[in-house]
Amino acid sequence: MQEHRLPESAAATLLSLASRCHARGWAQATSGNFSVRLDAHRFVVTKSGLDKGALRAEDLLVVDLEGNPLTEGRPSAETPLHAQVYRRRPSVTAIAHTHSVAATVLSRALLAEGYVILSGFEMLKALVGISTHETSIRLPIFPNDQDVPRLAAQVDAELGGDDCVYGYLLAGHGLYTWGCNVNEAARHVEAIEFLLECVLHGRR
């Protein structure tokens, strides 16, 4: 497994993203998972069941684009969802999966509709390619499923690599979003989490 040793720079980048989300209350205790692409065939992902506020480099492992581990350890159970994004979106190099209150509550409340509409907010301009608040994006919602490969196949069938999709929600679970680098992924997760809070407050 020598050739799959985790680069220190990738580990530092991933730990920074996880720590940033934990500090904002979006990845408490063992919730959430994070990954960074290494190359066209591999990515590094957080291991399963670990406290995101206390992650270390040894809590990360390398997997292939099918989600199979290439270094020792058990990857997050949701690794197939990360692999789906990397396979379909070659420009994506970082993924954040968070479990905020807003994402959890809204995804349950709006599951029947199948999406959350984010419209008219200035914060939309934080998303790549958007230059005006006079726009709307649709954040799809999928029913949660303990059979993660089946869930990943559903996401793949419905979203594919659509460039107009900035992320999606799992009902009663949380948000998946991504970026072409870790800074863009972090900006997207912060922007979308803010927008979800706005929608949640607006429903009260």
C-alpha positions as a Markdown table, in Angstrom:
| # | Residue | x | y | z |
|---|---|---|---|---|
| 1 | Met | 0.0 | 0.0 | 0.0 |
| 2 | Gln | 3.1 | 2.2 | -0.1 |
| 3 | Glu | 2.0 | 3.9 | -3.4 |
| 4 | His | -1.2 | 5.0 | -1.8 |
| 5 | Arg | 0.3 | 6.8 | 1.2 |
| 6 | Leu | -1.8 | 9.9 | 2.0 |
| 7 | Pro | 0.0 | 13.1 | 1.1 |
| 8 | Glu | 0.5 | 15.5 | 4.0 |
| 9 | Ser | -0.9 | 18.4 | 2.1 |
| 10 | Ala | -4.1 | 16.5 | 1.2 |
| 11 | Ala | -4.6 | 15.5 | 4.9 |
| 12 | Ala | -4.1 | 19.1 | 6.1 |
| 13 | Thr | -6.6 | 20.4 | 3.5 |
| 14 | Leu | -9.2 | 17.8 | 4.5 |
| 15 | Leu | -8.8 | 18.2 | 8.2 |
| 16 | Ser | -9.1 | 22.0 | 7.8 |
| 17 | Leu | -12.4 | 21.6 | 5.9 |
| 18 | Ala | -13.8 | 19.2 | 8.5 |
| 19 | Ser | -12.7 | 21.4 | 11.4 |
| 20 | Arg | -14.2 | 24.5 | 9.8 |
| 21 | Cys | -17.6 | 22.8 | 9.5 |
| 22 | His | -17.5 | 21.3 | 13.0 |
| 23 | Ala | -16.8 | 24.7 | 14.4 |
| 24 | Arg | -19.9 | 26.1 | 12.8 |
| 25 | Gly | -22.1 | 23.4 | 14.3 |
| 26 | Trp | -22.6 | 21.6 | 11.0 |
| 27 | Ala | -20.8 | 18.3 | 11.8 |
| 28 | Gln | -21.3 | 17.6 | 15.4 |
| 29 | Ala | -20.1 | 14.4 | 17.1 |
| 30 | Thr | -19.7 | 11.6 | 14.5 |
| 31 | Ser | -22.0 | 13.3 | 11.9 |
| 32 | Gly | -20.8 | 14.4 | 8.5 |
| 33 | Asn | -18.0 | 13.3 | 6.2 |
| 34 | Phe | -15.5 | 15.1 | 4.0 |
| 35 | Ser | -13.3 | 14.2 | 1.1 |
| 36 | Val | -10.6 | 15.6 | -1.2 |
| 37 | Arg | -9.6 | 14.2 | -4.7 |
| 38 | Leu | -6.0 | 13.1 | -5.0 |
| 39 | Asp | -6.0 | 12.4 | -8.8 |
| 40 | Ala | -8.2 | 11.0 | -11.5 |
| 41 | His | -8.5 | 7.6 | -9.8 |
| 42 | Arg | -8.4 | 8.2 | -6.0 |
| 43 | Phe | -9.7 | 10.4 | -3.2 |
| 44 | Val | -9.1 | 10.7 | 0.5 |
| 45 | Val | -12.1 | 10.5 | 2.9 |
| 46 | Thr | -12.8 | 10.6 | 6.6 |
| 47 | Lys | -13.0 | 7.2 | 8.3 |
| 48 | Ser | -16.3 | 5.9 | 9.7 |
| 49 | Gly | -17.8 | 6.9 | 13.1 |
| 50 | Leu | -15.3 | 9.5 | 14.2 |
| 51 | Asp | -15.8 | 12.8 | 16.1 |
| 52 | Lys | -15.3 | 15.5 | 13.5 |
| 53 | Gly | -14.0 | 17.9 | 16.2 |
| 54 | Ala | -11.0 | 15.6 | 16.9 |
| 55 | Leu | -9.9 | 14.3 | 13.5 |
| 56 | Arg | -6.2 | 13.5 | 12.9 |
| 57 | Ala | -4.4 | 12.5 | 9.8 |
| 58 | Glu | -4.6 | 8.8 | 10.8 |
| 59 | Asp | -8.4 | 9.2 | 10.7 |
| 60 | Leu | -8.3 | 9.6 | 6.9 |
| 61 | Leu | -7.9 | 7.0 | 4.2 |
| 62 | Val | -7.5 | 6.7 | 0.5 |
| 63 | Val | -10.1 | 5.0 | -1.7 |
| 64 | Asp | -10.6 | 4.5 | -5.4 |
| 65 | Leu | -13.5 | 6.0 | -7.5 |
| 66 | Glu | -15.7 | 3.0 | -6.6 |
| 67 | Gly | -15.2 | 3.7 | -2.9 |
| 68 | Asn | -12.9 | 0.7 | -2.3 |
| 69 | Pro | -10.2 | 1.4 | 0.4 |
| 70 | Leu | -6.6 | 1.5 | -0.8 |
| 71 | Thr | -5.2 | 2.2 | 2.7 |
| 72 | Glu | -6.0 | 0.5 | 6.0 |
| 73 | Gly | -9.3 | 1.4 | 7.8 |
| 74 | Arg | -13.0 | 1.5 | 7.2 |
| 75 | Pro | -14.2 | 4.5 | 5.2 |
| 76 | Ser | -17.3 | 6.4 | 5.9 |
| 77 | Ala | -20.4 | 4.4 | 5.1 |
| 78 | Glu | -21.4 | 7.2 | 2.7 |
| 79 | Thr | -18.2 | 7.0 | 0.6 |
| 80 | Pro | -20.3 | 5.8 | -2.4 |
| 81 | Leu | -22.0 | 9.2 | -2.5 |
| 82 | His | -18.6 | 10.9 | -2.6 |
| 83 | Ala | -17.4 | 8.5 | -5.3 |
| 84 | Gln | -20.5 | 9.3 | -7.4 |
| 85 | Val | -19.7 | 13.0 | -7.4 |
| 86 | Tyr | -16.1 | 12.5 | -8.4 |
| 87 | Arg | -16.9 | 10.1 | -11.2 |
| 88 | Arg | -19.6 | 12.4 | -12.7 |
| 89 | Arg | -17.8 | 15.7 | -12.0 |
| 90 | Pro | -14.2 | 15.6 | -13.0 |
| 91 | Ser | -13.6 | 19.3 | -12.0 |
| 92 | Val | -14.7 | 18.6 | -8.4 |
| 93 | Thr | -11.8 | 18.2 | -6.0 |
| 94 | Ala | -13.5 | 18.6 | -2.6 |
| 95 | Ile | -16.9 | 17.5 | -1.0 |
| 96 | Ala | -18.5 | 18.4 | 2.2 |
| 97 | His | -21.4 | 16.5 | 3.8 |
| 98 | Thr | -22.9 | 18.4 | 6.8 |
| 99 | His | -25.7 | 17.7 | 9.3 |
| 100 | Ser | -27.0 | 21.2 | 10.3 |
| 101 | Val | -30.3 | 21.7 | 12.0 |
| 102 | Ala | -31.6 | 23.7 | 9.0 |
| 103 | Ala | -30.7 | 21.1 | 6.5 |
| 104 | Thr | -32.1 | 18.3 | 8.6 |
| 105 | Val | -35.4 | 20.0 | 9.4 |
| 106 | Leu | -36.1 | 21.4 | 5.9 |
| 107 | Ser | -35.2 | 18.2 | 4.1 |
| 108 | Arg | -37.8 | 16.3 | 6.2 |
| 109 | Ala | -40.5 | 19.1 | 5.8 |
| 110 | Leu | -40.1 | 19.4 | 2.1 |
| 111 | Leu | -39.4 | 15.8 | 1.1 |
| 112 | Ala | -42.8 | 15.5 | -0.6 |
| 113 | Glu | -42.0 | 18.4 | -2.9 |
| 114 | Gly | -38.6 | 16.9 | -3.6 |
| 115 | Tyr | -36.6 | 20.1 | -3.4 |
| 116 | Val | -35.9 | 23.4 | -1.6 |
| 117 | Ile | -35.9 | 26.6 | -3.7 |
| 118 | Leu | -33.3 | 29.2 | -2.8 |
| 119 | Ser | -34.4 | 32.5 | -4.5 |
| 120 | Gly | -33.7 | 36.2 | -4.3 |
| 121 | Phe | -31.0 | 36.1 | -1.6 |
| 122 | Glu | -27.8 | 38.1 | -2.0 |
| 123 | Met | -25.9 | 35.1 | -0.6 |
| 124 | Leu | -26.6 | 33.2 | -3.8 |
| 125 | Lys | -23.8 | 35.2 | -5.4 |
| 126 | Ala | -21.3 | 33.2 | -3.3 |
| 127 | Leu | -22.1 | 30.2 | -5.5 |
| 128 | Val | -19.8 | 29.8 | -8.5 |
| 129 | Gly | -21.3 | 31.2 | -11.7 |
| 130 | Ile | -24.0 | 33.3 | -10.0 |
| 131 | Ser | -23.6 | 37.1 | -10.3 |
| 132 | Thr | -27.0 | 38.4 | -9.2 |
| 133 | His | -29.5 | 37.9 | -6.4 |
| 134 | Glu | -32.3 | 37.8 | -9.0 |
| 135 | Thr | -32.0 | 34.1 | -9.5 |
| 136 | Ser | -33.2 | 30.8 | -8.1 |
| 137 | Ile | -31.6 | 27.5 | -7.5 |
| 138 | Arg | -33.2 | 24.2 | -6.7 |
| 139 | Leu | -31.7 | 22.0 | -4.1 |
| 140 | Pro | -33.0 | 18.4 | -4.7 |
| 141 | Ile | -34.1 | 16.3 | -1.7 |
| 142 | Phe | -33.7 | 12.5 | -1.7 |
| 143 | Pro | -35.2 | 10.1 | 0.8 |
| 144 | Asn | -32.6 | 8.8 | 3.1 |
| 145 | Asp | -31.6 | 5.1 | 2.6 |
| 146 | Gln | -29.4 | 2.9 | 4.7 |
| 147 | Asp | -28.4 | 1.1 | 1.4 |
| 148 | Val | -25.9 | 3.7 | 0.4 |
| 149 | Pro | -24.9 | 2.2 | -3.0 |
| 150 | Arg | -28.6 | 2.1 | -4.0 |
| 151 | Leu | -28.9 | 5.7 | -2.8 |
| 152 | Ala | -25.8 | 6.7 | -4.8 |
| 153 | Ala | -27.3 | 5.0 | -7.9 |
| 154 | Gln | -30.5 | 7.0 | -7.4 |
| 155 | Val | -28.6 | 10.3 | -7.1 |
| 156 | Asp | -26.6 | 9.4 | -10.2 |
| 157 | Ala | -29.7 | 8.6 | -12.2 |
| 158 | Glu | -31.5 | 11.8 | -11.3 |
| 159 | Leu | -28.7 | 14.3 | -11.1 |
| 160 | Gly | -25.8 | 12.9 | -13.2 |
| 161 | Gly | -23.2 | 15.6 | -13.6 |
| 162 | Asp | -25.7 | 18.5 | -14.1 |
| 163 | Asp | -23.6 | 21.7 | -13.7 |
| 164 | Cys | -26.7 | 23.6 | -12.5 |
| 165 | Val | -26.8 | 21.5 | -9.3 |
| 166 | Tyr | -24.8 | 22.9 | -6.4 |
| 167 | Gly | -25.7 | 20.1 | -4.0 |
| 168 | Tyr | -28.5 | 18.1 | -2.6 |
| 169 | Leu | -30.2 | 17.1 | 0.6 |
| 170 | Leu | -30.9 | 13.7 | 2.2 |
| 171 | Ala | -34.2 | 13.8 | 4.1 |
| 172 | Gly | -33.7 | 14.1 | 7.9 |
| 173 | His | -30.0 | 13.8 | 7.3 |
| 174 | Gly | -28.1 | 16.7 | 5.7 |
| 175 | Leu | -26.4 | 18.5 | 2.8 |
| 176 | Tyr | -23.9 | 17.4 | 0.2 |
| 177 | Thr | -22.1 | 20.1 | -1.7 |
| 178 | Trp | -18.8 | 20.4 | -3.5 |
| 179 | Gly | -16.3 | 22.6 | -5.3 |
| 180 | Cys | -13.4 | 22.7 | -7.8 |
| 181 | Asn | -11.1 | 23.2 | -4.8 |
| 182 | Val | -11.4 | 23.1 | -1.0 |
| 183 | Asn | -12.0 | 26.8 | -0.7 |
| 184 | Glu | -14.8 | 26.7 | -3.2 |
| 185 | Ala | -16.4 | 23.7 | -1.4 |
| 186 | Ala | -16.1 | 25.6 | 1.9 |
| 187 | Arg | -17.7 | 28.7 | 0.4 |
| 188 | His | -20.5 | 26.7 | -1.1 |
| 189 | Val | -21.3 | 24.9 | 2.2 |
| 190 | Glu | -21.2 | 28.1 | 4.1 |
| 191 | Ala | -23.5 | 29.9 | 1.6 |
| 192 | Ile | -26.0 | 27.0 | 1.3 |
| 193 | Glu | -26.2 | 26.5 | 5.0 |
| 194 | Phe | -26.8 | 30.2 | 5.5 |
| 195 | Leu | -29.5 | 30.1 | 2.8 |
| 196 | Leu | -31.2 | 27.1 | 4.4 |
| 197 | Glu | -31.3 | 28.9 | 7.7 |
| 198 | Cys | -33.0 | 31.8 | 6.0 |
| 199 | Val | -35.6 | 29.6 | 4.5 |
| 200 | Leu | -36.2 | 27.8 | 7.8 |
| 201 | His | -36.6 | 31.1 | 9.7 |
| 202 | Gly | -39.0 | 32.3 | 7.0 |
| 203 | Arg | -41.3 | 29.3 | 7.5 |
| 204 | Arg | -41.7 | 30.0 | 11.2 |
